[in-house]
Amino acid sequence: MATDRYGNTLHGCTPEGAAHLDRAVEALLFFRPEVAPSVEDALAASPGSPDAQAFAAYLGVLGTEHTGAAGARERFGRYLAGRDTTALPARERLHLAAAEACLAGDLHGAGDLLEELSLAHPRDALALFAGHQLDFLTGDAVRLRDRIGGALSAWGRADEHRGPLLGMYAFGLEESGHYRRAEEAGLAAVERHPRDVWAVHAVTHTYEMQGRVAEGVAFLDGRAGDWARGNYLTVHNWWHYALYALEAGAEETALRVYDAAVHHEESAGLAMELLDAAALLWRLRLAGREEPDRWARLADAWAGRADPPFYAFNDAHAVMAYVGAGRIAEAEALVADRRRWLAEGVGDGARRTLSNHAMTAEVGLPVCEALVAHGRGDHGAVVGLLWPVRRRLQVFGGSHAQRDAVQRTLLDSALAAGEHDRARLLLSERDGLRPDSPYNWLGRARLADAIGDAALAAVARERAADATKGPRPTAPGLGPVPASPPF
């Protein structure tokens, strides 16, 4: 019986299929586009392989594309039809159960099963990666960290793929607030594999969360040849670069990145890329800069998808696009659709979206409603909707950096609604994490203006200006950046 490169026995798999699976897993760990064709090669060589079938199912879910999940569900159902899986080894039974849970919309349950698998088989890289991504999609920062931390001791320091595990661990450390340790682990991963774009992404997050903008820009500038094109994180890492540009006061650079890398005529219209585009333009909107043409094109892209209820985090960004484009009626229609869907409940067999139902009910719908209220200028309603959920936003997934667009919306509305005590508290919380952030100082200036403290407003604006001094982000080597397909 064949084994993979990590020593795991592969039931029902030929040596040729095992070789394809090894290539697919390596491509997955480094976010290389050849992962999907390699999985197809493995399925062609070993169609009865539980590992290959589960792999294909994970790919259908992790991109958060409802069409991809539907296709994967159909194929996986054909594989399971009439098949007795009870005699399979425990590791592969758990993979199939986790894949089935994913396709049924139970992302939390799938994460639990993969954690059980990793307990006995910590050198199953596919299980670790899929579980890590599920932890990200469900906003479970502690498990995002500990799933990988608990397996690392089974990977020797000389193991070639210890590097990408360190990159995953770095992201989990960052999302759970261990910024210095995250930076160390991420840089160690990048030292091992300069093109480990998930590790690059993790280090970028650590600088973002600490307000170390100049270091973040220098880090990405110095490695642009390794991360800036040709991988699944191309668009997202350019989005991070654009966030740095905004924080540094270089709005034109941010828009140049947007047009060349984040959303353009050749963009594939994938949810993960469209949400980055919406999040970037929304930050510009909160800063007082309207981009009607860009918003219109982005809203058209979201409207063309006509997404059913599938992933609440995507819904929030679709609403951002409609509101930003001034298409409030479309935003309200999406909100009304999700409200009806929640009222109908779960379990009709056609909507396998167990995790998304809870995510939408607890956080997704209030966030969407708040974004619509912001578009209408009803800032009191925004505060009323977001204040109760502001410490639970992780429930609907994403990272701290991504969810900060919602936190900034709350602060903007608190200031606009004259909720000075809430605004002060929110700014004080932000200062504790990023005391040198220009955005935070500009928020303090707005608050000082509102309460009539001209001296404090002048000092705050001076501090904001000082924080943006230094080398400007220029996005070196930015050229046409082709969109990448989802998982």
Disulfide bonds with the S-S distance in Angstrom:
none
